[in-house]
């Protein structure tokens, strides 16, 4: 068992009052682990309202005033300290036997064009083992196929474009892997949240919100991370959806500039005995 400090600091500059929807709260599935809650703090102080969206994610609504607004939180959460669960023998379900609530994650979506990628998916993975082995083969391919670089990021890039351009950031790895899974009749859903560097040797990159996905096998959802392609410690879910369009950290209804962006996901070390 360990504890993690997670949080963010975002500063937006708006030329006029601007409505925003924020998807920044720790997911309800981790609520029993929260020691200090991740309350949204705004400076200047403004009214906020909260609601749960159609995918079960906690969202906040604000109207950012003209000028700069600082959004921040600092939370403390317990974590089991174990790597992501692996289940190499997990099998996939025939489509006709899939649980009804998984079917939406079998369809194409804004960033995951199953129609364009279907033939490539079957060419690449049609002879791979079914179930866990097939999802892992997809992650292995995507991990090798895409070169990571922040300079190649853009918020309109789709799985089809990432496949052809062969570069991107964690959301692009995730979109391509999700699209391939869906092409192979495996439900897959997009996840975003905090991901620590616990257990990873330095040097460390700049901390950011991370993207990964969950595949539905043997009646449950399992985590896969094609960007890192290894089981990690200290993953804290914020939101799930069909793809990144369902879980943006902010949706703004007006012009704005993001002037500052900082994310924290660190283990809290116990003080050394004297």
C-alpha positions, 0 to 999 in steps of 0.5 A: 500500500502507498499514498499518492499526491495527485493534482493539477494547475491550469490557467486560462485567459478568456477575452470574455466570460466563457462557459466551460465543462471540466472533466477533472475529478477522480473517477467514482470507482476510486472514491473509497481510496481518496484521503484528501478530496480533489475539490476544484479550486478556482481563483478568482472564486466563482460558482461551480456545479457538478454532474455525472455524464452519460459514461459515469464521469464526474464533471464540473460546470463554470463560467470563467470570467473575463481575464485569467482564471486559475483552476487547481486541486491537490488530492491524496489517494491510497493505492495498492502499489501493485502493477496493472492486472494481467490475465494472459488466459482471458478470452474474448466473447463472441459478439452475440454473447457480449453484455449489452452495455459493452456494445457501444464500445464495439462501434466506430467513434469520432477518433476511432474509424473502424471502417477505415482500419478494418482491413488492416486490422484483419491483415495484421491480427487475423492469425493472432491468438484470440482474447488477451493474446490478440489485444497484446499483439495489437498493443505490441504493434502500436507501440512499435508503429508510432513514434512518440513526440509532443511536436506531432500532437494535434487535437484533431488527429484520428486513429487512421491518421496516426496509423498512416503518419506513424507518430503522436502522443499517448492519446494517438497510441490509445485511439489506434489500439482501440480501433484495432480492438473494435475491428477484431470484435473486442470492446475497448474504451478510452481512459484518461487519468493520472499515471505516476513514475513509480517503479520507473527508472529516470530520466522522467518526462514532463508529467501530463494526464495520460491516456490508456484503454480497457478491453472487455475480456472474460466478463470484465475490463482490463487495462492496456497501455500501448504507449508504455506497453508494460504494467504500471504502478500508480494509475488513477482513473479520471474518466472513460468514454468511447474516445478522447472526444468524450473525456476532454479535460475542458470543453470551452464555449468561447475563445481562450488561451491555456497559459499554464499547465501542470500535472502532479502524480507523485508517491508520498514518501513516509518520513524516515525514522529518526 
